[in-house]
Amino acid sequence: MSTATTTTTTGSSTAVDRAKVAEAEHLRHRAERLRRQARGLDRVLATSYRRRASELEMEAWVLELQAGVPDSELHFAA
């Protein structure tokens, strides 16, 4: 059973793996939470939280690439 579905974006059909897109969205939400939490932490720990958030955003970007999300709809990593 494949998780890939066909979606129409700006008039063209592409196969997009919805499971990977959902996982990427989850990673982005985790990154946002870490960035919010970093605001209330000391400088050293806040830096670690922001670094991990950047790593999660990068992983989400790679997942979107692997999922086949069109370039015009990609969320770029920080």
ABEGO torsion letter per residue (X at the ends): XBABBBBBBGGBBBBBBAAAAAAAAAAAAAAAAAAAAAAABBAAAAAAAAAAAAAAAAAAAAAAAAAGBBAAABBBBX
